[in-house]
Amino acid sequence: MKLSFRKHHLLVILKEFSKETLPLDIFLRKYFKTHRSIGSKDRKNICENLYKLIRWKGLIDFLCDEKPISFEKRIDKLTNFDFNRHLKDETIPIHIRVSFPNEYFEKVKSSYNLEKAIDFCLTSNQIAPTTIRSNPIKITRDDLFDILKEKYSVEKCQKSSLGIYFHKKINFFTSEEFKKGFFEIQDESSQLAALLINPKPKDHVLDYCAGSGGKSLAFAHKLKKTGQIYLHDIRDNILIEAKKRFKRAGIENFQIKTSKDLKKLNTKMDWLILDVPCSGSGTLRRNPDHKWKFKLNDLESLKNTQRKIFDDAIPFLKEDGKIVYITCSILPEENEDQINFFTKKYNLKTLKTFFTFPEKNLHDGFFCCVLKTTQGPI
């Protein structure tokens, strides 16, 4: 039987993505770029069904009668699929009802409790909220909100003083306000974590795992165009994107630093930002494919990487400097346990800690801790 245009591309995407290591969102961007015949409405429908299928693959596979399970059978099962009909069916194992790998589900349950694990899984299977952060260098949140409310269905975030929540997804990159640098796309929890970074004018800040600069963009206005932000990442290509974002935002007091340049910064930083690689367990709504790739061994490896990054970065800090440790994880092994390890190893003092669990129609899961040296140079 001939598939419809949308189902054909959905099937092709599923088959091609199963052979990829790229994150789903990046893979989709590349796919649509090379298949320009797919219009905006078709892209929206394909993406909605794709994400729904990946989020609920565990339950959908369980409900497929015939084995082996093919992508075609999963797509057929997706028609009229409603997970709510199966949530209370105790003949189905609970991790399958909430469509999570058993190992992942048991990990969250052991870290919290059964009720919290179920809530986490169901929330992680929802559509991610769409949130932006206004750029105080160019516009106030109130003024930006007044502009946007004339075009879109929006509301101000309750917790972040810079955040605006969109009730529907839009193509931000074509927005005039985005092109002018009035805002950046950033989850509310990520904004709140970044707001704990509180440099004074003339301070020097090293964003050691900068990525594309999201956290630094959020606190740069506090420096009042003085001091310096140093961006470092082992991925050179992502720093190119950071440079573009900083220029769009109107931020000039920044430098890109390679690993060779970093030694010059030893003991000179007032602030050290460590937004470390992590399991991403707090942001699974945005990357649902990650839960199917999760292995407990990966968690141990990530913990070692986080400690290595901390060890490598701490020499850059001044004697009275502050370190900000950030993850988008809800797992204690990557958060509280690591802070306990760092405070003991380096005789640090915890100043502030921030943690959020993913919430329905609200923010993602994030952890942030501000630490300070308690004696002598490191």
C-alpha positions as CSV (number, residue, x, y, z in Angstrom):
1,M,0.0,0.0,0.0
2,K,1.3,3.4,-0.9
3,L,2.1,5.7,2.0
4,S,0.9,9.3,2.3
5,F,3.5,12.0,1.8
6,R,3.8,12.7,5.5
7,K,4.0,9.0,6.5
8,H,6.6,8.3,3.8
9,H,8.9,11.0,5.2
10,L,8.2,9.9,8.8
11,L,9.2,6.4,7.9
12,V,12.4,7.5,6.1
13,I,13.3,9.7,9.1
14,L,12.9,6.9,11.5
15,K,15.0,4.5,9.5
16,E,17.8,7.0,8.8
17,F,17.8,8.3,12.4
18,S,18.2,4.8,13.8
19,K,21.6,4.7,12.1
20,E,22.7,8.1,13.4
21,T,24.4,9.3,16.5
22,L,23.3,12.9,16.1
23,P,20.7,14.4,18.5
24,L,17.2,14.3,17.1
25,D,16.7,18.0,16.7
26,I,20.0,18.4,14.7
27,F,19.2,15.4,12.5
28,L,15.8,16.9,11.7
29,R,17.2,20.3,10.8
30,K,19.6,18.6,8.3
31,Y,16.8,16.4,6.9
32,F,14.4,19.2,6.3
33,K,17.2,21.3,4.8
34,T,17.8,18.7,2.2
35,H,14.1,18.0,1.6
36,R,12.8,21.5,0.9
37,S,9.6,20.2,-0.8
38,I,8.3,19.5,2.7
39,G,6.2,22.5,3.6
40,S,5.8,24.1,7.1
41,K,2.5,22.3,7.9
42,D,3.9,18.9,6.8
43,R,7.0,19.5,8.9
44,K,4.9,20.3,11.9
45,N,2.8,17.2,11.5
46,I,5.8,14.9,10.8
47,C,7.7,16.3,13.9
48,E,4.7,15.9,16.2
49,N,4.2,12.3,15.2
50,L,7.9,11.6,15.3
51,Y,8.4,12.9,18.8
52,K,5.2,11.2,20.0
53,L,6.4,7.9,18.6
54,I,9.8,8.2,20.2
55,R,8.4,9.3,23.5
56,W,5.9,6.4,23.6
57,K,7.9,3.8,21.8
58,G,8.1,1.5,24.9
59,L,4.3,1.3,25.2
60,I,3.7,1.2,21.5
61,D,6.1,-1.7,21.0
62,F,4.3,-3.6,23.9
63,L,1.0,-3.1,22.1
64,C,2.2,-4.3,18.8
65,D,0.8,-7.8,18.4
66,E,3.1,-9.0,15.6
67,K,6.8,-9.5,16.0
68,P,9.4,-8.5,14.9
69,I,8.3,-4.9,15.4
70,S,9.0,-2.7,12.3
71,F,8.8,1.1,12.0
72,E,5.8,0.6,9.7
73,K,3.9,-1.2,12.5
74,R,4.8,1.5,15.0
75,I,3.5,4.2,12.7
76,D,0.2,2.2,12.2
77,K,-0.1,1.8,16.0
78,L,0.3,5.6,16.4
79,T,-3.0,6.2,14.7
80,N,-5.6,6.9,17.5
81,F,-2.9,6.1,20.1
82,D,-3.8,7.3,23.6
83,F,-1.4,6.4,26.4
84,N,-4.1,7.3,29.1
85,R,-6.1,4.2,28.3
86,H,-3.2,2.0,29.5
87,L,-1.8,3.9,32.5
88,K,-3.9,2.0,35.1
89,D,-3.6,-1.4,33.4
90,E,-1.6,-3.4,36.0
91,T,-1.1,-6.3,33.6
92,I,1.5,-4.0,31.9
93,P,4.7,-3.3,33.8
94,I,4.8,0.2,35.2
95,H,8.0,1.3,33.3
96,I,6.3,0.2,30.0
97,R,3.1,2.1,30.9
98,V,5.1,5.3,31.3
99,S,7.3,4.3,28.3
100,F,10.7,4.3,29.8
101,P,13.6,1.8,29.8
102,N,13.3,-0.3,33.0
103,E,16.9,0.6,34.0
104,Y,16.2,4.3,33.7
105,F,12.9,4.1,35.6
106,E,14.4,2.1,38.4
107,K,17.3,4.6,38.7
108,V,14.9,7.5,39.2
109,K,12.7,5.5,41.6
110,S,15.7,4.6,43.7
111,S,16.8,8.3,43.7
112,Y,13.3,9.5,44.8
113,N,10.2,7.2,45.1
114,L,7.7,5.4,42.9
115,E,5.3,8.3,42.7
116,K,8.0,10.8,41.8
117,A,9.4,8.4,39.2
118,I,6.0,8.0,37.5
119,D,5.5,11.8,37.5
120,F,9.0,12.4,36.1
121,C,8.4,9.9,33.2
122,L,5.0,11.2,32.3
123,T,6.2,14.8,32.4
124,S,9.3,13.9,30.3
125,N,6.9,12.4,27.7
126,Q,5.1,15.7,27.2
127,I,5.8,18.5,24.7
128,A,8.6,20.8,25.9
129,P,7.6,24.4,26.8
130,T,8.7,27.2,24.5
131,T,10.4,30.0,26.5
132,I,12.6,33.0,25.6
133,R,14.8,35.3,27.7
134,S,14.7,39.0,27.0
135,N,18.0,40.7,26.5
136,P,18.3,43.7,29.0
137,I,21.1,45.2,27.0
138,K,18.7,46.0,24.2
139,I,15.1,46.0,25.7
140,T,13.2,45.4,28.9
141,R,11.0,42.4,29.3
142,D,7.9,44.6,29.6
143,D,8.6,46.4,26.4
144,L,9.4,43.1,24.6
145,F,6.2,41.5,26.0
146,D,4.1,44.4,24.7
147,I,5.6,43.9,21.2
148,L,5.1,40.1,21.2
149,K,1.6,40.0,22.6
150,E,0.3,41.8,19.5
151,K,1.6,38.9,17.4
152,Y,1.5,35.8,19.5
153,S,-0.1,34.1,22.5
154,V,2.4,34.8,25.3
155,E,2.6,35.3,29.0
156,K,5.4,36.4,31.4
157,C,7.2,33.6,33.2
158,Q,6.4,33.5,36.9
159,K,9.9,32.8,38.3
160,S,12.3,34.4,35.8
161,S,12.2,38.2,35.7
162,L,13.4,38.0,32.1
163,G,11.4,35.1,30.7
164,I,8.4,35.0,28.4
165,Y,6.4,31.8,27.7
166,F,4.9,31.1,24.3
167,H,1.7,29.0,24.2
168,K,2.5,27.8,20.6
169,K,5.8,27.1,18.9
170,I,6.9,29.7,16.3
171,N,9.8,30.0,13.9
172,F,11.9,32.4,16.1
173,F,14.7,32.7,13.6
174,T,12.6,34.6,11.2
175,S,11.3,37.0,13.9
176,E,12.5,40.6,13.6
177,E,12.8,40.8,17.4
178,F,15.2,37.8,17.3
179,K,17.3,39.2,14.5
180,K,17.6,42.5,16.4
181,G,19.0,40.6,19.5
182,F,16.0,41.4,21.7
183,F,15.8,37.8,23.0
184,E,17.3,34.3,23.1
185,I,15.5,31.0,23.3
186,Q,16.2,29.6,26.8
187,D,14.2,27.5,29.3
188,E,13.0,29.2,32.4
189,S,15.0,26.9,34.7
190,S,18.1,27.5,32.6
191,Q,17.5,31.3,33.0
192,L,17.1,30.9,36.8
193,A,20.4,28.9,37.0
194,A,22.1,31.6,35.0
195,L,20.7,34.4,37.2
196,L,22.7,32.9,40.2
197,I,25.8,34.0,38.3
198,N,26.2,37.5,39.7
199,P,29.4,39.2,38.5
200,K,30.1,42.8,39.4
201,P,31.3,45.3,36.8
202,K,35.0,44.8,35.8
203,D,34.9,41.2,36.9
204,H,36.5,38.5,34.8
205,V,34.4,35.4,34.1
206,L,35.5,32.1,32.5
207,D,32.7,30.1,30.9
208,Y,34.7,26.9,30.7
209,C,32.2,24.6,29.0
210,A,30.5,27.5,27.1
211,G,28.9,25.6,24.3
212,S,27.1,28.3,22.3
213,G,27.2,30.7,25.2
214,G,23.7,30.4,26.6
215,K,24.5,31.0,30.3
216,S,27.0,33.8,29.6
217,L,24.5,35.6,27.4
218,A,22.1,35.5,30.3
219,F,24.4,37.3,32.8
220,A,26.5,39.5,30.5
221,H,24.4,42.6,31.1
222,K,25.4,42.6,34.8
223,L,29.0,43.5,33.8
224,K,27.7,46.7,32.3
225,K,30.0,46.4,29.3
226,T,33.1,46.2,31.5
227,G,35.3,43.3,32.6
228,Q,35.6,40.3,30.3
229,I,33.8,37.1,29.6
230,Y,36.1,34.3,28.3
231,L,34.4,31.5,26.3
232,H,36.0,28.1,26.1
233,D,34.8,24.7,24.8
234,I,36.5,21.7,23.3
235,R,34.2,22.0,20.3
236,D,35.4,24.8,18.1
237,N,32.4,24.7,15.8
238,I,30.0,25.5,18.6
239,L,32.1,28.5,19.7
240,I,31.5,30.0,16.2
241,E,27.8,29.9,17.0
242,A,28.5,31.6,20.4
243,K,30.4,34.4,18.7
244,K,27.4,35.1,16.4
245,R,25.0,35.1,19.3
246,F,27.1,37.5,21.3
247,K,27.4,39.9,18.4
248,R,23.6,39.8,17.8
249,A,23.0,40.4,21.5
250,G,25.3,43.5,21.5
251,I,27.9,42.1,23.8
252,E,31.5,43.1,23.0
253,N,33.4,42.4,26.2
254,F,34.1,38.7,25.4
255,Q,36.9,36.6,24.1
256,I,37.0,33.1,22.6
257,K,39.8,31.1,24.2
258,T,41.4,27.9,22.9
259,S,43.0,25.4,25.3
260,K,46.4,26.8,24.4
261,D,45.4,30.3,25.5
262,L,43.9,29.3,28.8
263,K,47.1,29.1,30.9
264,K,47.3,32.9,30.8
265,L,44.1,33.1,32.8
266,N,45.4,31.0,35.8
267,T,44.3,32.5,39.2
268,K,42.8,35.5,37.5
269,M,39.0,34.6,37.3
270,D,36.5,36.2,39.6
271,W,33.9,33.7,38.4
272,L,34.3,30.2,36.9
273,I,31.2,28.7,35.1
274,L,31.1,24.9,34.8
275,D,28.0,23.9,32.8
276,V,29.2,20.4,32.6
277,P,28.2,17.5,30.3
278,C,25.6,15.4,32.0
279,S,22.8,12.8,31.5
280,G,20.4,15.5,30.4
281,S,17.7,13.7,32.4
282,G,16.0,17.1,33.2
283,T,15.5,17.9,29.5
284,L,14.2,14.7,28.0
285,R,11.1,16.4,26.7
286,R,13.4,18.1,24.2
287,N,15.5,15.0,23.5
288,P,13.3,12.0,24.0
289,D,15.7,9.7,22.1
290,H,18.3,10.1,24.9
291,K,16.3,8.0,27.3
292,W,16.5,4.9,25.0
293,K,20.3,5.4,24.8
294,F,20.8,5.7,28.6
295,K,23.0,3.1,30.3
296,L,24.1,3.1,34.0
297,N,27.7,2.8,32.9
298,D,27.3,6.1,31.1
299,L,26.4,7.8,34.4
300,E,29.7,6.6,36.0
301,S,31.6,7.9,33.0
302,L,29.8,11.2,33.1
303,K,30.6,11.6,36.8
304,N,34.3,11.0,36.1
305,T,34.2,13.6,33.2
306,Q,32.5,16.2,35.5
307,R,35.2,15.7,38.1
308,K,38.0,15.9,35.5
309,I,36.5,19.2,34.2
310,F,36.4,20.6,37.8
311,D,40.0,19.6,38.4
312,D,41.2,21.1,35.2
313,A,39.3,24.4,35.6
314,I,39.7,25.3,39.3
315,P,43.3,26.6,38.9
316,F,41.8,29.6,36.9
317,L,40.0,30.9,40.0
318,K,41.2,33.8,42.1
319,E,41.7,33.2,45.8
320,D,38.3,34.6,46.7
321,G,36.6,33.6,43.4
322,K,33.3,31.8,42.9
323,I,32.6,28.6,41.0
324,V,29.1,27.8,39.5
325,Y,28.5,24.1,38.8
326,I,25.5,23.5,36.5
327,T,23.7,20.4,35.1
328,C,20.4,19.8,33.4
329,S,20.1,16.5,35.4
330,I,17.8,15.4,38.2
331,L,20.1,12.6,39.3
332,P,21.8,13.1,42.7
333,E,24.9,11.4,41.5
334,E,25.5,14.3,39.1
335,N,24.4,17.0,41.5
336,E,24.4,16.9,45.3
337,D,26.9,14.0,45.4
338,Q,29.3,15.8,43.2
339,I,29.0,19.0,45.3
340,N,29.8,17.0,48.4
341,F,32.9,15.6,46.7
342,F,34.1,19.0,45.5
343,T,33.6,20.8,48.8
344,K,35.6,18.2,50.6
345,K,38.4,17.8,48.1
346,Y,39.0,21.6,47.6
347,N,37.7,22.9,51.0
348,L,34.9,24.9,49.3
349,K,31.9,26.6,50.8
350,T,28.4,26.3,49.3
351,L,26.8,29.7,48.9
352,K,23.6,29.0,46.9
353,T,21.9,25.9,45.5
354,F,19.1,25.8,42.9
355,F,17.2,22.7,41.8
356,T,14.0,22.2,39.7
357,F,12.2,19.0,38.7
358,P,10.6,19.1,35.2
359,E,7.0,20.4,35.5
360,K,4.1,20.1,33.2
361,N,3.8,23.1,30.9
362,L,6.6,24.8,32.8
363,H,10.3,24.5,33.2
364,D,12.9,21.7,32.7
365,G,14.9,20.0,35.4
366,F,18.1,21.9,36.3
367,F,20.7,21.9,39.1
368,C,23.0,24.8,40.0
369,C,25.3,25.4,42.9
370,V,27.5,28.5,43.7
371,L,30.7,27.6,45.6
372,K,33.5,29.7,47.0
373,T,37.0,29.0,48.2
374,T,37.4,29.2,52.0
375,Q,41.1,29.6,52.4
376,G,44.3,30.4,50.4
377,P,45.0,30.1,46.7
378,I,44.3,26.9,44.9
